[in-house]
Amino acid sequence: MTKNKLLEIKLDNSIKKAKDCAFNFLRYRPRSKTEVFEKLKGKKYNLDVINIVLSELELKGYIDDKKFSKIYASSLIRNNLL
């Protein structure tokens, strides 16, 4: 196995683990992109891996800051916190 192939496998594995972590975090409630970023950063994932995961989650609609903002604002209004 070449060194490049080994690095590629390690990167793919790290991306998969970071995605699993992000999905677990998103399972409980909607999250902002910043919240997911901070969670993955706190787990010590490489910034390149984090950016790849965030881009994919946004592209697939799992992270949507506009939608999150509306849900958050509605929650504040509903609970008389504004």
Sequence and secondary structure as in RCSB ss.txt:
>XXXX:A:sequence
MTKNKLLEIKLDNSIKKAKDCAFNFLRYRPRSKTEVFEKLKGKKYNLDVINIVLSELELKGYIDDKKFSKIYASS
LIRNNLL
>XXXX:A:secstr
  HHHHHHHHHHHHHHHHHHHHHHHHTSS   HHHHHHHHHHTT  HHHHHHHHHHHHHTTS  HHHHHHHHHHH
HHHTT  
